[in-house]
Amino acid sequence: MRMAGARRHTLRDIAATLNLSVNTVSRALSGKDGIGEETRARVRAEAERVGYVPNSMARSLVLGSAMTFGLAITNPSNPFYAQLISTIETRARSHGYSLLLTVTEESEEHEMRAAESLLRSSVSGSIVVPVQSGTEAWRRLGSVGVPTVLINRDLPDLGYRFVGTDNELGGYRATSHAIERGARSIVVLEEDLPITTIDHRIAGFRRAMAEAGLPVPRGSIMRVPTRRHEQAALPWQPQQAYQVARRMLRRTRLPDAVVAGNDYFALGLYRALEEHGLKVPDDMMVIGFGDHPFSAFLSPPLTTVRLPAEEIGTIAVDLLLEEISGTPIARPLKQLIAPTLVERGSTQRS
């Protein structure tokens, strides 16, 4: 969101404030010789104060805009994000903008570098999936006048426009479907990662159970160890969910259904159930999340929650275009798009 009156400060601004030449300021900031330490320190302090960012795109000085959108994604191997990237790139291109993609890999350090890269590239605006471990990286974009739209995960303290999946509703619909199919005990398999998308799905699960008057005993929510801290660019690993599922299957009483936080986890669960001689859905119903390309080809085909990636990507670009043009936006500041339950064989008991 462009802040009122915000603009990007130039070398000329810093030079005028410090009563120095533009050449001196440039040499001080670039570390060139011939500049005294006191002068260098003054220049750097003033540059930091005004949020000066070196502009590597001279063309944008002439045009006033790089005609480029920045896109920061945590994990491009996630099929949901892959579809988002494609949608955003296509939509941006249709309006004459190119796309600069950065990957943060769930790392706050990488996120700071990504924000710096977008600033240096003088992007016209940015679309961001935040890591959610801090706000400083994306706060700085707003402070120097770069319009920013958040997708999938919000940072409420920043007050930026946000569009994402209604994950609470997705978790609610998945759980309610299992209950309607006769499940009375349900386990959730979710990644062990502190992000709101996971928290909201679990909240939806709890709401559905409470409305049905069903208990949520200890052990109903099983965490799958995350590998994103090792290498976030990897897709979710079915073998991690497979190991957790094997532990679950050692219980005296097994759940009637499992709601998996993504379809890869459901794939690992399928394998564990098969090894234990259990059939889906007769012995245990399984519901995934994401509707990944392989989900319809499992045996039985996986009931799952389809995410509105195309709609989110389209709205995000349109919001950014409106921010850049200064067009009054009649949309809500925060938009949640409902996911769709896709019913298949993994919950169709005879």
Secondary structure, DSSP 8 states (H G I E B T S, - for coil): ---TT-----HHHHHHHHT--HHHHHHHHHT-SS--HHHHHHHHHHHHHHT------HHHHHHS---EEEEEES-TTSHHHHHHHHHHHHHHHHTT-EEEEEE-TT-HHHHHHHHHHHHHTT-SEEEE---SS-SHHHHHHHHTT--EEEESS--GGG--EEEEE-HHHHHHHHHHHHHHTT-SSEEEEEES---HHHHHHHHHHHHHHHHTT----TTSEEEE---HHHHTTS---HHHHHHHHHHHTTSSS--SEEEESSHHHHHHHHHHHHHTT--TTTT-EEE-SB--TTGGGSSS--BEEE--HHHHHHHHHHHHHHHHHT----S-SEEEE--EEE--GGG---
